Amino acid sequence: MLKRQLKVSRKKSFFLFGPRQVGKSTFIKSNFNDNVLIYDLLKYSEYIKLIENPSILEQELKAKDPCIKYIIIDEIQKIPALLDEVHRILESPNPPIFILSGSSARKLKRDLANMLGGRALTYNLFPLTHLELGSAFDLDKVLNIGSLPAVYLAEEDAEKILKSYVETYLEEEIQAEALVRNIGSFSKFLRLAADENGNIINFSNIARNTATDRKLVKEYFQILEDTLIGFFLLPFDKACRKKLAKHPKFYFFDIGVQRAIAKQIFLRLESGTSLYGKAFEHFIILELYRLNQYLDKDYEFSFYRTNDNAEVDLIIQTPQKETYAIEIKSGTNIDGRAFRGLKSFQELVPSAQLLCVSLVERRRLVGEVVILPWQEVFEVLGLVTRVDTV
């Protein structure tokens, strides 16, 4: 069994959020396998019992074996009212530790659910990182099908699993929760959003192509973020005389899921093509984003682009006021002409460290730009940790 990088508390209750099939239940059960009581809200009988009378939770816990220390509630967003019961129990003498997992925080927010007011920590789990996969990691495989555990570790039919995953998301997360009124309109939007993955969002163009209005397109993107299907990368906005981009980019949480939504999953990526380059950029940004959250580094991520199209793929600012400007290239023959954006950014932030993450085998120095193998950027940024269980 693969070991995950996420470290969670054993002494305090917590929420564990993550998209479907990233391995939340497996992670919890493998790290909390003694003295536990599990409530699985995907089990129909459990769900019906508790949605009809949430107070049964407190009644059952009063009668539980005193040796039980951990209470696991899987898919907590299905019954938000249970959080009031959890809150009450946590304020009683010697309460158990609650582990509350879910694939959607949106329903909890929408229903104004009790988020326990600091009585529980919050963690996020993502698809597998290259460090977690270890010797099983294959870059081309990740670029083609992503790294959802059930997909990456499948012996066959990975593409079909991804196709089914997308259909399940539309049916169970969107339609069943009534997050949108017109599922057809949302489905069309979803395809366009996947096509535009990693590009600056033009809300007006997407609205026109989906026959909706700009406000609704923004709401659709918010649904993707709230259901943990992706995240915004905001433009660098420090005050300066350069005219910078104002609109964000959007990245899906997994390359394979994005390619399945874009109807590209059966199209094999070829090294040297623009699609391969975009997938490699997506991969690097996802790995950095995941590791930043796992290690609680609190780095700020953004991108840089001026009105005259000088661009840097990723800007990282640390709490220690260090700034890294990172260009991502999927080739090995890289020269100074590729660094127009980095040089433009250096004029704005002279102290920035300029990096080019690529497929080269050894580091190179071109002017003030360090070209390095992609595996080394995580060490440079302090985002390498020992992979272990809790």
VEXLUMZA-615215 format. One line per field, with one value per residue (C-alpha): residue number from 1; residue in three letters; x, y, z. Coordinates in nm, 2 decimals. Last residue first. Example, Ala and Ser with C-alpha at 12.3 -4.5 7.8 and 13.67 -1.06 7.14 Angstrom:
BEGIN
i: (2, 1) $
aa: (ser, ala) $
east: (1.37, 1.23) $
north: (-0.11, -0.45) $
up: (0.71, 0.78) $
***
This chain:
BEGIN
i: (390, 389, 388, 387, 386, 385, 384, 383, 382, 381, 380, 379, 378, 377, 376, 375, 374, 373, 372, 371, 370, 369, 368, 367, 366, 365, 364, 363, 362, 361, 360, 359, 358, 357, 356, 355, 354, 353, 352, 351, 350, 349, 348, 347, 346, 345, 344, 343, 342, 341, 340, 339, 338, 337, 336, 335, 334, 333, 332, 331, 330, 329, 328, 327, 326, 325, 324, 323, 322, 321, 320, 319, 318, 317, 316, 315, 314, 313, 312, 311, 310, 309, 308, 307, 306, 305, 304, 303, 302, 301, 300, 299, 298, 297, 296, 295, 294, 293, 292, 291, 290, 289, 288, 287, 286, 285, 284, 283, 282, 281, 280, 279, 278, 277, 276, 275, 274, 273, 272, 271, 270, 269, 268, 267, 266, 265, 264, 263, 262, 261, 260, 259, 258, 257, 256, 255, 254, 253, 252, 251, 250, 249, 248, 247, 246, 245, 244, 243, 242, 241, 240, 239, 238, 237, 236, 235, 234, 233, 232, 231, 230, 229, 228, 227, 226, 225, 224, 223, 222, 221, 220, 219, 218, 217, 216, 215, 214, 213, 212, 211, 210, 209, 208, 207, 206, 205, 204, 203, 202, 201, 200, 199, 198, 197, 196, 195, 194, 193, 192, 191, 190, 189, 188, 187, 186, 185, 184, 183, 182, 181, 180, 179, 178, 177, 176, 175, 174, 173, 172, 171, 170, 169, 168, 167, 166, 165, 164, 163, 162, 161, 160, 159, 158, 157, 156, 155, 154, 153, 152, 151, 150, 149, 148, 147, 146, 145, 144, 143, 142, 141, 140, 139, 138, 137, 136, 135, 134, 133, 132, 131, 130, 129, 128, 127, 126, 125, 124, 123, 122, 121, 120, 119, 118, 117, 116, 115, 114, 113, 112, 111, 110, 109, 108, 107, 106, 105, 104, 103, 102, 101, 100, 99, 98, 97, 96, 95, 94, 93, 92, 91, 90, 89, 88, 87, 86, 85, 84, 83, 82, 81, 80, 79, 78, 77, 76, 75, 74, 73, 72, 71, 70, 69, 68, 67, 66, 65, 64, 63, 62, 61, 60, 59, 58, 57, 56, 55, 54, 53, 52, 51, 50, 49, 48, 47, 46, 45, 44, 43, 42, 41, 40, 39, 38, 37, 36, 35, 34, 33, 32, 31, 30, 29, 28, 27, 26, 25, 24, 23, 22, 21, 20, 19, 18, 17, 16, 15, 14, 13, 12, 11, 10, 9, 8, 7, 6, 5, 4, 3, 2, 1) $
aa: (val, thr, asp, val, arg, thr, val, leu, gly, leu, val, glu, phe, val, glu, gln, trp, pro, leu, ile, val, val, glu, gly, val, leu, arg, arg, arg, glu, val, leu, ser, val, cys, leu, leu, gln, ala, ser, pro, val, leu, glu, gln, phe, ser, lys, leu, gly, arg, phe, ala, arg, gly, asp, ile, asn, thr, gly, ser, lys, ile, glu, ile, ala, tyr, thr, glu, lys, gln, pro, thr, gln, ile, ile, leu, asp, val, glu, ala, asn, asp, asn, thr, arg, tyr, phe, ser, phe, glu, tyr, asp, lys, asp, leu, tyr, gln, asn, leu, arg, tyr, leu, glu, leu, ile, ile, phe, his, glu, phe, ala, lys, gly, tyr, leu, ser, thr, gly, ser, glu, leu, arg, leu, phe, ile, gln, lys, ala, ile, ala, arg, gln, val, gly, ile, asp, phe, phe, tyr, phe, lys, pro, his, lys, ala, leu, lys, lys, arg, cys, ala, lys, asp, phe, pro, leu, leu, phe, phe, gly, ile, leu, thr, asp, glu, leu, ile, gln, phe, tyr, glu, lys, val, leu, lys, arg, asp, thr, ala, thr, asn, arg, ala, ile, asn, ser, phe, asn, ile, ile, asn, gly, asn, glu, asp, ala, ala, leu, arg, leu, phe, lys, ser, phe, ser, gly, ile, asn, arg, val, leu, ala, glu, ala, gln, ile, glu, glu, glu, leu, tyr, thr, glu, val, tyr, ser, lys, leu, ile, lys, glu, ala, asp, glu, glu, ala, leu, tyr, val, ala, pro, leu, ser, gly, ile, asn, leu, val, lys, asp, leu, asp, phe, ala, ser, gly, leu, glu, leu, his, thr, leu, pro, phe, leu, asn, tyr, thr, leu, ala, arg, gly, gly, leu, met, asn, ala, leu, asp, arg, lys, leu, lys, arg, ala, ser, ser, gly, ser, leu, ile, phe, ile, pro, pro, asn, pro, ser, glu, leu, ile, arg, his, val, glu, asp, leu, leu, ala, pro, ile, lys, gln, ile, glu, asp, ile, ile, ile, tyr, lys, ile, cys, pro, asp, lys, ala, lys, leu, glu, gln, glu, leu, ile, ser, pro, asn, glu, ile, leu, lys, ile, tyr, glu, ser, tyr, lys, leu, leu, asp, tyr, ile, leu, val, asn, asp, asn, phe, asn, ser, lys, ile, phe, thr, ser, lys, gly, val, gln, arg, pro, gly, phe, leu, phe, phe, ser, lys, lys, arg, ser, val, lys, leu, gln, arg, lys, leu, met) $
east: (0.08, 0.21, 0.54, 0.69, 0.99, 0.96, 1.05, 0.89, 1.18, 1.16, 1.50, 1.42, 1.09, 1.26, 1.50, 1.27, 1.20, 1.56, 1.71, 1.76, 1.89, 1.83, 2.07, 2.25, 2.19, 2.30, 2.25, 2.14, 2.16, 1.93, 1.71, 1.34, 1.24, 1.19, 1.33, 1.41, 1.47, 1.52, 1.35, 1.56, 1.51, 1.12, 0.97, 1.27, 1.31, 0.95, 1.05, 1.36, 1.15, 0.90, 1.16, 1.32, 1.26, 1.51, 1.78, 1.81, 1.64, 1.70, 1.58, 1.20, 0.89, 0.94, 0.81, 0.91, 0.93, 0.98, 1.07, 1.02, 1.15, 0.96, 1.01, 0.64, 0.72, 0.62, 0.59, 0.54, 0.43, 0.41, 0.59, 0.46, 0.56, 0.25, 0.26, -0.02, 0.19, 0.16, 0.27, 0.13, 0.03, 0.10, 0.14, 0.34, 0.17, 0.43, 0.17, 0.36, 0.07, -0.07, 0.26, 0.31, -0.02, 0.03, 0.38, 0.27, -0.03, 0.19, 0.44, 0.18, -0.01, 0.31, 0.38, 0.03, 0.07, 0.40, 0.25, -0.04, 0.20, 0.39, 0.75, 0.67, 0.35, 0.04, -0.19, -0.54, -0.79, -0.82, -0.87, -1.25, -1.19, -1.36, -1.13, -0.82, -0.91, -0.98, -0.64, -0.45, -0.60, -0.72, -0.83, -0.64, -0.80, -0.63, -0.72, -0.82, -0.64, -0.33, -0.06, 0.01, 0.36, 0.40, 0.39, 0.17, 0.18, -0.09, 0.05, -0.25, -0.45, -0.44, -0.79, -0.85, -1.00, -1.25, -1.27, -1.65, -1.62, -1.37, -1.58, -1.89, -1.71, -1.63, -2.00, -2.08, -1.84, -2.01, -2.34, -2.23, -2.10, -2.43, -2.53, -2.53, -2.24, -2.00, -2.10, -2.05, -1.71, -1.61, -1.73, -1.55, -1.21, -1.01, -0.63, -0.52, -0.42, -0.72, -0.91, -1.02, -1.13, -1.33, -1.49, -1.60, -1.73, -1.93, -2.11, -2.19, -2.32, -2.55, -2.69, -2.72, -2.95, -3.06, -2.72, -2.61, -2.91, -2.71, -2.81, -2.73, -2.39, -2.21, -2.38, -2.46, -2.20, -1.92, -2.03, -2.00, -1.65, -1.55, -1.69, -1.47, -1.17, -1.24, -1.27, -0.93, -0.77, -0.91, -0.63, -0.40, -0.55, -0.29, -0.31, -0.69, -0.79, -0.52, -0.60, -0.27, -0.33, -0.40, -0.17, 0.07, 0.08, 0.17, 0.44, 0.60, 0.61, 0.61, 0.61, 0.96, 0.82, 0.44, 0.42, 0.70, 0.55, 0.23, -0.09, -0.43, -0.51, -0.61, -0.71, -0.69, -0.91, -0.87, -1.17, -1.28, -1.21, -1.57, -1.73, -1.81, -2.18, -2.35, -2.48, -2.66, -2.46, -2.13, -2.19, -2.30, -2.00, -1.75, -1.77, -1.58, -1.62, -1.44, -1.51, -1.26, -1.40, -1.19, -1.39, -1.51, -1.37, -1.63, -1.89, -1.82, -1.71, -2.05, -2.24, -2.04, -2.07, -2.45, -2.45, -2.23, -2.49, -2.72, -2.49, -2.61, -2.46, -2.17, -2.03, -1.92, -1.75, -1.80, -1.52, -1.54, -1.20, -1.13, -1.33, -1.22, -1.53, -1.74, -2.03, -2.35, -2.31, -2.19, -2.52, -2.73, -2.52, -2.55, -2.92, -2.96, -2.94, -3.30, -3.43, -3.10, -2.92, -3.12, -3.16, -2.78, -2.68, -2.93, -2.82, -2.44, -2.28, -2.31, -2.04, -2.04, -1.72, -1.63, -1.26, -1.04, -0.77, -0.75, -0.69, -0.40, -0.51, -0.88, -0.83, -0.61, -0.83, -1.14, -0.97, -0.82, -0.84, -1.15, -1.40, -1.24, -1.09, -1.18, -1.06, -1.22, -1.05, -1.08, -0.77, -0.51, -0.42, -0.34, -0.29, 0.02, -0.04, 0.24, 0.07, 0.22, 0.14, 0.00) $
north: (0.93, 0.72, 0.80, 0.99, 1.20, 1.55, 1.76, 2.10, 2.33, 2.53, 2.42, 2.06, 2.07, 2.22, 1.93, 1.67, 1.91, 1.90, 2.25, 2.56, 2.84, 3.18, 3.46, 3.44, 3.08, 2.85, 2.48, 2.20, 1.84, 1.59, 1.85, 1.78, 2.13, 2.37, 2.71, 2.92, 3.29, 3.38, 3.72, 4.00, 4.24, 4.22, 4.44, 4.43, 4.06, 4.00, 4.12, 3.90, 3.60, 3.67, 3.70, 3.38, 3.15, 3.34, 3.25, 2.90, 2.57, 2.24, 1.99, 2.03, 2.03, 2.39, 2.55, 2.90, 2.97, 3.31, 3.26, 3.52, 3.51, 3.72, 3.47, 3.39, 3.26, 3.40, 3.17, 3.30, 3.05, 3.04, 3.36, 3.58, 3.87, 3.91, 4.29, 4.34, 4.18, 3.83, 3.69, 3.39, 3.34, 3.11, 3.23, 2.98, 2.88, 2.61, 2.38, 2.07, 1.90, 2.22, 2.33, 1.97, 1.97, 2.30, 2.22, 1.89, 2.04, 2.32, 2.07, 1.85, 2.13, 2.25, 1.90, 1.87, 2.20, 2.09, 1.75, 1.93, 2.17, 1.87, 1.78, 1.45, 1.29, 1.26, 0.96, 1.06, 0.83, 1.08, 1.38, 1.43, 1.76, 1.61, 1.31, 1.53, 1.73, 1.41, 1.27, 1.59, 1.60, 1.90, 2.10, 2.43, 2.78, 3.10, 3.43, 3.76, 4.10, 4.06, 4.32, 4.67, 4.75, 5.05, 4.85, 4.76, 4.39, 4.20, 3.86, 3.70, 3.45, 3.07, 2.94, 2.58, 2.26, 1.98, 2.05, 2.07, 2.43, 2.51, 2.35, 2.52, 2.86, 2.81, 2.76, 3.07, 3.27, 3.13, 3.23, 3.59, 3.60, 3.51, 3.18, 3.06, 2.83, 2.98, 3.34, 3.27, 3.11, 3.42, 3.66, 3.48, 3.49, 3.28, 3.30, 2.96, 2.67, 2.46, 2.63, 2.30, 2.17, 2.49, 2.44, 2.09, 2.19, 2.48, 2.23, 2.01, 2.31, 2.40, 2.05, 2.03, 2.33, 2.42, 2.39, 2.27, 2.03, 1.80, 1.50, 1.69, 1.83, 1.59, 1.27, 1.29, 1.52, 1.38, 1.02, 1.10, 1.24, 0.93, 0.70, 0.86, 0.82, 0.45, 0.40, 0.56, 0.34, 0.03, -0.20, -0.28, 0.01, 0.17, 0.51, 0.51, 0.39, 0.60, 0.93, 1.01, 1.16, 0.96, 1.09, 1.32, 1.07, 0.78, 0.99, 1.08, 0.72, 0.68, 0.33, 0.38, 0.64, 0.68, 0.89, 1.12, 1.16, 1.28, 1.08, 1.25, 1.50, 1.50, 1.82, 1.89, 2.09, 2.10, 2.06, 2.26, 2.58, 2.68, 2.34, 2.39, 2.40, 2.38, 2.70, 2.47, 2.62, 2.60, 2.23, 2.16, 2.34, 2.15, 1.85, 1.52, 1.45, 1.31, 1.38, 1.22, 1.28, 1.24, 1.11, 1.34, 1.35, 1.57, 1.71, 2.00, 1.77, 1.59, 1.91, 2.00, 1.65, 1.67, 2.00, 1.85, 1.58, 1.84, 1.85, 1.51, 1.42, 1.66, 1.41, 1.17, 0.93, 0.98, 0.83, 0.83, 0.77, 0.67, 0.35, 0.18, 0.30, 0.07, 0.28, 0.35, 0.73, 0.72, 0.55, 0.82, 1.10, 0.97, 0.90, 1.27, 1.29, 1.15, 1.10, 1.18, 0.94, 0.62, 0.69, 0.74, 0.43, 0.21, 0.35, 0.30, 0.61, 0.77, 0.54, 0.57, 0.41, 0.34, 0.32, 0.17, 0.05, 0.11, 0.48, 0.52, 0.26, 0.34, 0.71, 0.68, 0.42, 0.64, 0.95, 0.78, 1.04, 0.86, 1.15, 1.50, 1.58, 1.70, 1.56, 1.74, 1.71, 1.62, 1.66, 1.43, 1.20, 1.49, 1.45, 1.41, 1.40, 1.25, 0.92, 0.58, 0.34, 0.00) $
up: (1.03, 0.74, 0.57, 0.28, 0.41, 0.29, -0.01, -0.06, 0.05, -0.27, -0.40, -0.30, -0.49, -0.80, -0.82, -0.98, -1.27, -1.38, -1.36, -1.57, -1.34, -1.49, -1.41, -1.75, -1.86, -1.58, -1.63, -1.40, -1.52, -1.70, -1.87, -1.87, -1.75, -1.46, -1.54, -1.24, -1.17, -0.80, -0.74, -0.58, -0.88, -0.85, -1.13, -1.36, -1.27, -1.40, -1.75, -1.74, -1.65, -1.92, -2.19, -2.08, -2.37, -2.59, -2.34, -2.46, -2.39, -2.57, -2.32, -2.36, -2.14, -2.03, -1.71, -1.62, -1.24, -1.07, -0.71, -0.44, -0.09, 0.16, 0.45, 0.43, 0.08, -0.26, -0.56, -0.91, -1.18, -1.56, -1.63, -1.91, -2.13, -2.34, -2.41, -2.17, -1.90, -1.75, -1.42, -1.24, -0.88, -0.58, -0.22, 0.00, 0.33, 0.39, 0.55, 0.43, 0.27, 0.13, -0.04, -0.15, -0.33, -0.51, -0.61, -0.76, -0.93, -1.08, -1.21, -1.37, -1.54, -1.70, -1.82, -1.96, -2.14, -2.29, -2.40, -2.57, -2.75, -2.90, -2.82, -2.65, -2.79, -2.58, -2.65, -2.75, -2.57, -2.28, -2.50, -2.46, -2.27, -1.96, -1.99, -2.03, -1.72, -1.52, -1.63, -1.54, -1.19, -0.97, -1.27, -1.32, -1.36, -1.46, -1.32, -1.49, -1.44, -1.65, -1.58, -1.70, -1.58, -1.36, -1.04, -0.75, -0.68, -0.87, -0.97, -1.14, -0.96, -1.00, -0.94, -0.82, -0.95, -0.90, -0.52, -0.52, -0.41, -0.69, -0.96, -0.82, -0.82, -1.19, -1.26, -1.06, -1.28, -1.59, -1.44, -1.40, -1.76, -1.91, -2.08, -2.44, -2.37, -2.63, -2.54, -2.17, -2.24, -2.44, -2.17, -1.89, -2.07, -1.83, -1.86, -1.98, -1.76, -1.85, -2.14, -2.30, -1.95, -1.90, -2.24, -2.16, -1.82, -1.98, -2.20, -1.91, -1.71, -1.99, -2.01, -1.63, -1.63, -1.28, -1.12, -0.78, -0.75, -0.52, -0.73, -1.06, -0.97, -0.73, -0.82, -1.19, -1.32, -1.10, -1.19, -1.56, -1.51, -1.31, -1.58, -1.84, -1.60, -1.54, -1.92, -1.96, -1.69, -1.87, -1.75, -1.45, -1.25, -1.02, -1.20, -1.22, -0.87, -0.72, -0.91, -1.07, -1.41, -1.72, -2.00, -1.81, -1.52, -1.76, -1.93, -1.59, -1.46, -1.08, -0.95, -0.80, -0.57, -0.61, -0.30, -0.41, -0.76, -0.59, -0.57, -0.60, -0.33, 0.03, 0.22, 0.59, 0.83, 1.21, 1.44, 1.74, 1.56, 1.53, 1.47, 1.10, 1.19, 0.85, 0.68, 0.43, 0.14, 0.33, 0.41, 0.06, -0.08, 0.14, -0.10, -0.11, 0.26, 0.57, 0.94, 1.18, 1.54, 1.85, 2.14, 2.42, 2.77, 2.93, 2.68, 2.45, 2.17, 2.20, 2.14, 1.83, 1.69, 1.73, 1.55, 1.28, 1.22, 1.07, 0.77, 0.66, 0.31, 0.38, 0.63, 0.36, 0.60, 0.98, 1.18, 1.56, 1.73, 2.09, 2.13, 2.45, 2.64, 2.42, 2.29, 2.48, 2.49, 2.13, 2.03, 2.19, 2.05, 1.69, 1.74, 1.77, 1.39, 1.36, 1.01, 0.85, 1.09, 1.02, 0.65, 0.60, 0.80, 0.61, 0.28, 0.33, 0.17, 0.51, 0.65, 1.03, 1.16, 1.53, 1.60, 1.87, 1.63, 1.25, 1.24, 0.99, 0.73, 0.78, 0.73, 0.42, 0.26, 0.32, 0.18, -0.12, -0.40, -0.52, -0.50, -0.45, -0.11, 0.24, 0.57, 0.86, 1.20, 1.57, 1.78, 1.93, 1.64, 1.42, 1.04, 0.82, 0.45, 0.25, 0.17, 0.19, -0.10, 0.00) $
***
